[in-house]
Amino acid sequence: MSSSPAPPSGCPAPAGCRASPPAPPSPERVSVLLQEKEELEEKLRAEEEAMRRSLTEPRYLYLQQELDSLKVVLEMKTSQLHLKDKKLMEMEKLVDTNAKLEEFMNRVRQENEDYRARMSKHAALSNEQALLQKNLQKESKVNKRLSMENEELLWKLHHGDPLGSPRQLSPTSPCHSPPNSPHFPTAPPLSPR
């Protein structure tokens, strides 16, 4: 077996060969890299915080303000609706009360008209009654006077008063004729009542 020729210097090692491990970094280099890593992480955290504040927080505050404003408007509208409902119920009660009062007023007006008609009829009856009372008093006076004259004539007739003697007649008597005379006053006919 022949051995393979050795690669020239400066050429990469063949595939089957192992490269020598790199030299470990010095402690100073490790410290610098760690410090850079911490600075980069801190910078990243600051950038994330700034981004969160610039993007999320103002929008959240705006939305919260909008939500609070909408809540206030909703409360106002709800309060207005409650007031309108209350006023509507009061108006319905007033309409119902007004209808009842109108019905009552119509009934009272009808009763008032009936009372007026009855009072007018009563006044007419009172006038008629007063007129009848007046006529009755007149007729009663006439009847009384005639009754007295009749009694006087009967007394004279029973006691033998001569027909030819002068008689004392009442001043209301229209003449001094004897009772059998055609001019003897008679009672006026009474109208039937």
Secondary structure, DSSP 8 states (H G I E B T S, - for coil): --------TTS---TTS---------HHHHHHHHHHHHHHHHHHHHHHHHHHHHHHHHHHHHHHHHHHHHHHHHHHHHHHHHHHHHHHHHHHHHHHHHHHHHHHHHHHHHHHHHHHHHHHHHHHHHHHHHHHHHHHHHHHHHHHHHHHHHHHHHHHHHTT--TTS-----TT-S----TTSTT----------
